[in-house]
Amino acid sequence: MLKKRVATLGAALMLALTACSSATAADNDTAAPQATGTSTGTAAKATSSSEKPNIVFVLVDDMDSGLLKYLPSVQQMQEEGTSFSDYYVSNSLCCASRSTIFTGMYPHNTGIFTNTVETGGGYVVFKGQGLDQDTFATDLQGAGYQTAIMGKFLNEYQPGSPKKPTTTNPVGWDEWALSASGYNGFNYNLNENGEVTHYGKAEDDYLTDVISAKGQDFIKRSAGSDEPFFLEMSVFTPHKPAVPAPRHAELYPNLKAPRTATYDKKNKNPATWMANQKISKASAKTMDEEYRRRAQTLASVDEMITALRAQLTASGVADNTYIVFSSDNGYHMGEHKLVSGKMTAFDTDINVPLVVLGPDVPAGRTTDAMASNIDLRPTFTDMANTTSPSHIDGQSLVPLWSGGSTPVTDRKQLLVEHKGIGLDDNDPDQGIFRSPIPPDYAAIRSKDFLYVKYNSGDREYYDLKKDPNETDNIAGSLSAKRIKQLDATVHKLRACSGQKSCSKAEALG
């Protein structure tokens, strides 16, 4: 326990140095201040072409792109690095998306569509299928990297208890500090390299702060090694119930969910499952309260990113380290008359932030190349000057900023897949206040359109050039020939397996 307190006190000292960003944000009821400044050197070339770079990957939970305004540290990353405006997840659900991130494979190839074993998903199924032996972590570990993951792993991973820790260690990771029940921020067990510590209600037990300190410590120790390192910082926020650190509980007192162009607006010709949705005054109030908490929880994430970057600089490795920021999926809050939730094919749920900063990444650039979470695994291995196996579905994004060639530039569309889930008490998305779960579907997201084919027979088609807000479903006006063409493309995308096969399907006209 003493060891834990020393670590968290260390975090508190570092966070005190960076609290000014949150203090400033506290004076603004609607948004954190826009990041300013110039490159600190992280985007410079590595000192040696043969020196393998380090990688820090920050993954948040259920964060839509609209919340970036509450992360000045990521806005700073955007100024110093490259952002992907057209980055999409292949399934807007935690475990399905994370399984794809780890493996580089679409859900139809991982078989993971849900969060729990009862519905055919979760960590137990992931491990049972041997997918834990085939991830970017195993790639990088095999290439000589020290690997560490902190925070959230996969749904249904159980750390055990202090008296009986789990005997199953996460494959591919040299170090870990993982929890299963960190959504409340407090009162959780953390498996720390095979030993379990219980964290309670004290302010310094707040999970984001605890893993921030551990991440900083890993960087400090690894920087003195001859081996490069990969660190994943996987926070549980802003996923509901979105509990902020006590020091941030008074931020943004008047903040409300954004009244966007589609907020409380019914789509024309909506799919059957969403035809009768309403937002009552009580629902609107609940969403406003939830949105405020979501923004508040990101204040500690902002401090964490700032502290990690400070540690990289202090350890002398900032110039040879990539930093990648993203979310496992998005989140809607009132758009299309849907109360809080995810799992749709609308951009609120599938278009999430991806920001990259590193030795050869151009500063202040935004690319509109179509990218997906299937691409993160090969991107990480490409950064590390090693490779992923060809049976994965994604492609490296590194050539998009380094001047090389990649099949990504030929993409015309990406696949989004979803299976309806039966929620149980162990699923963090259970609860009565949420939008309905869409029925099973496969969707094509292209530059020009969104096409959703439901197993029920329903279809949606949005012309994104004329209807960028995805409000007018014109599937009923499409010709039979066009429907047949779209269905054939869906079939080819859902049948693709491996880089060659999926690249060909994604490049179809």
C-alpha positions, 0 to 999 in steps of 0.5 A: 500500500505504501508503494501505491501511495508513493506512486499516486503522490508522485502523480499529484506532484506532476499534475500540480505542475499542469493544473493550470490548463484545467484551472483556466478551463474552469473559468469557461462554462462552454469550452476549454481554451484553444491550444496554442504554441509551436512544436517542442521538438517531438516532430523532429527526425530521430537522431539515428535512422537505425534507432527504433522510436518509442510509441505512446498510445492514449485511448479514451472510451466513448469519446465523440469528436465534439469533446476535443475542445475539452482537451487542450493537450490534444489540440496542442498535438494537432498543432504539432502533428497530423490529424485524421478527419476521416478516421472511422471505427468498424464497430461502435462498441467497446470490446468489438472496437478494441479487438479490432485495434489490437488485431488489425482485423474487421469484426467479421474476422475477429468474431468479436461483436459484443462485450460479454461472453453471453453474447459471444464477445468479451475477453473470454472469447477473445482469448479463447480464439487465440486472438491474444496471441496475434496483436500489435503487442505481440508484434512489438514485443517480438521486435524487441520492444518493452510493452506496457498497458495501463487502465482498461483492457477488454470487457470481462478481463478480471484482475482478481482480488488482492488475496486471489489475483488472476493467474492469466497474464495478458499476452504480449505485455511486459508490464500492465496495470489493469482493472475491470471495474474502473468506470466509477473512478474509485473502488476498484481492483488493479492487477499490477504485473500479477499482484492486485491492489485495491484502491478505495475512495481517497482522492489519490485513488482516482484511476486516471491519476493512478495510471498516469503515475504508473505510465510516467514511471514506466517511461522514466525506467524504460528511457534508461534502457537500450530497448525501445518501448510501447506504452498504451494508456487506456482510460475508462473515461468519458464512458458513463457514469462519467465520474470526474476527479473531485478537483474537477467536479465543479467545472463547466457549471452551465454546460449542456449537450450541444444543440447541433443541427440534428439535435432533437430532429427526426430524420426523413424516412427513418429506419424502423428501429428509430422511427418513434424516438422522442426527447422529453424535457427530463431526457434532455436534462439527463443528457445535459448532466451527463455531458457536463460530467463527460467534459469534467472527466476529460480534465484529468485525461488532459492532465495525464497527457501533459504529464506524460509528455513532460516525462518524455521530455525529462527522460530525454526521449521526446524527440524519438517518441510517437504519441497517438491519441484516439477513442474506441468509438463515438457517442450520440447525445440527442442527435436524430432524436436519439438519447445517449448511446452508440452502435449506430452507423452515424458519424456521431458514433463511428467518426472519432479523433485520431491524432499522431505526433512523432519524429517524421510527422508533419506539424499542423496537417490534417489528412482526409484519407479514409482510415479505420481502426483496422489500420492501427496495428500495421501503423504501430509496427510500421512506426517500429520498423517491423511488420504485421502478418499479411492476414490482418485487414488494415494498412499502415497509415505511416506513408500518408505523412512520410511520402510513401505509397499505400493502398489506403490512398485507393480506398473509396469506402470502409465497412462498419459492422454491428450485431444487436446485443443482449445486455446483462448486469456485467455489461458497462453499457447496461441501464435504462437511460440509453437509446435503443440498440439498432438491429444487426446491420452492415454499413458502407461509409464512403466519402460521398454516402452512407449506406446501411443494410439491416438484416431486418430488410430496412435500408438507409442511404444518405447522400453526404454531398447534399446531406452531410448531417445524415438526415434524409434517408433516400434509400427508397428512391434508389434504383434496383440496379443501385441497390444491387450494386451496394448490396454486392459491395457490402457482401464483398466487404463482409467476406474480405479477409487479409490486406490484399482482399480487404484493400480490393473490396475497399477500392471498389467503385 
